[in-house]
Amino acid sequence: MDLTGGSLDADHLCILVHGLWGNPNHMRQVARALRAAHSDDRLYLLVAKRNSGSFTYDGIEKGGERVCLEIQEELLAIKNRGGKVTKLSIVGYSLGGLVARYAVGLLYSKGVFNEVEPMNFTTFASPHLGVRTPLRGWHNHLWNVLGARTLSLSGKQLFTADKFRDTQKPLLEVLATPGTIFMSGLALFKRRTLYCNVVNDRTAPYFTTGITKTDPWVDISRIKANYVEGYEDIILNPLNPISPRAPKQRPVTLSSVTTDTFKLIKKIPFLLFLGVFIPIGIVVFLLNAGFQTVRSSRRIRLHELGLLGVEPHEQLVNIMVKDVRNRIEETFEEMNNSQQPEYLGSSEDEGEDAMNEIERETLNLERKQSHPQFPTLALTPGQFDMIRNLDNLGWRKYPVWIHNHLHTHAAIIRRIDKPSFAEGHVVMQHWLNEEFVI
């Protein structure tokens, strides 16, 4: 059944934007939940299609331009058929949330919001602060600098290693700069809502999807989760998500030593698997990244010349590499997950002497405000600025604890319709019941 579209009576258009390596099918369960809640004579659905698969390598800017064009064309098509859209909502998943924020700025600059009222802007597991892992010293240079060079322009932007046009700032910082078209457009929405995984999101960790400088979920034994009533043990209370627990001192006994040893032995097959197959996966990942970077660079040049069309073999390539792309995504997640976050030190770290005075002052202020129980992550001055600026807009933030599957990044929107992702259905129900304004 086609869940998209709507009747000419519908006056509210909702656009769904998928993530990195994604395709419109990834948003099918989101579309299904929306359609179950709102009939096609009330809500018109559009799932963005032009930034699918390897096209997501081309950068947030190019993706945002494609999505903006799709929205404008859809609005015009509805108008030409005799319909009239007066309200507009946008939903972004993962990278799609950043692409959507760029598209919002373009829609604002083109005067679209003079004709339609911005209603809901929602993101699910979107890395608003990028995917740079909070690391200090050589770890930072090894992982974050390498990672920025594996996903073409999108990789540089996600790791905030780019310089956007003549701003000399990363695109993500520009997206969060007050007074820009991006922030001005985002501020017009009645609701800005985000849902973020608190555990096991190996693609986009809690701090970036929740726009926060701390991560109390690193050690869940030290906290007690406080849930929203009526939504199982999945949606956490945004006003009071956690209560601290006093650390328990477990006595060292023969039983505890035996148990810990047994747990370690059980991990040996898994560790052997990682030792053999992850290096192979990394090689495949890097080879594909190089290939896709070359293709992406060519598309970007054609895009800038206004000559980009879908190549005749593009559909065939997409079908052939679908399974490979899934393996690559899993490898990227394993690489990202292997890095444990670090925290701001009590004194300046190596590399801070290269920063300007404002950046050093930002880090010194964050050090003073850091709390021992939940210390401040080793973010960059730019990331701290993004948190402050985005928070000033006002967001309704909902932490999500997916229990039944380790791939929480996919489960949060039930990216695949399978029983182990059923908790994503509860997330959708909460969003539609409590947040989505029709």
Protein Blocks (a to p, Z undefined) as FASTA:
>chain_A
ZZegcdfkbcbdcdddddehiafklmmmmmmmmmmmpcfklbccdddfklgcjllmnojk
lmmmmmmmmmmmmmmmmmmnopacfbdcdddehjlmmmmmmmmmmmmmnommmmbccfbd
cdehiafkojadcdehjllmmmmmmmmmmnojmlmmmnopacehjlopafklmmmgghia
klmmmmmpmbdcddddfbhpakbgfklmnopabdfklpmmlpccdddehiajkbccfklm
bccdddddddddfklmmmmmmmmmmmmmmmmmmmmmmmmmmmmmmmmmmmmmmmmmmmmm
mmmnopaccdfklmmmmmmmmmmmmmmmmmmmmmmmmpccddddfbdcehjlmpcfklmm
mmmmmmmmpcfklccddddfklmmmmmmmmmnopaddddddfkbcblmlmmnomaacfkl
mmmmmmmmmmmmmmmcZZ
